[in-house]
Amino acid sequence: MWKLAVIAFILAAAAIYAVVCDDCPLGALFAAETANPKSVLDFKARDIDGKDVKLKKYKGNVLLVVNVASKCGYTPQYEALQATYTKYRDKGFYVLGFPANNFGGQEPGTETEIKEFCTSKYGVTFPMFAKISVKGEDQDPLYKFLTSKETNPEFAGHIKWNFNKFLVDRHGKVVARFEPKVKPDSPEVSAAIEKYLAMK
């Protein structure tokens, strides 16, 4: 009986520590604002400057969630991502960039280096976040939500490479997914963005 009590105490202590210490690995387990997240807006993330951001701040906006990298063949898509953001931002649209080093080590830099690269080379002004993992055992909770059949049945599936794109409506629901080769300013992406911007 005492063993069960010890285990319960350890788990409780770990949970408290994880909440207090956002930098610790266990902190990722508590990245959702609710116990059973129902939408992208139920998560929080750390931005590229190290500040915690509750994604519910974007409620009422259409989002394009993209895992990005600085040394990828698709990296020039930053230019189209920025152009798309500039085109639609006044209508309630955001690109959310999540750097990830999961594919070919193509995002090796620090957040400071990534921010400098994006702003100096591509003039990025859309929200960028801290590096995360988008697949594997250390997969970020947001991407677990996005890729799981249980939470995103229509658009679930492993992230295959950098610059995968999830379109999210004004209520936090994933409404479309575009593979890396599909450019952010392609007719199909633009049409989808305009469709959901037209909805309230």
Buried (B, 14 or more C-beta within 10 A) or exposed (E): EEEEEEEEEEEEEEEEEBEEEBEEEEBBEBBBEEEEBEBBBBBBBBBBEEEEBEBBEBBEBBBBBBBBBBBBBBBEBBBBBBBBBBBBBEEBBBBBBBBBBBBEEBBEBEBEEBBEBBEEEBEBEBBBBBBBBBBEEEBBBBBBBBBEEEBBEEBBEEBEBBBBBBBBBBBBBBBBBBEBEBBBBBEEBBEBBBBBBEEE
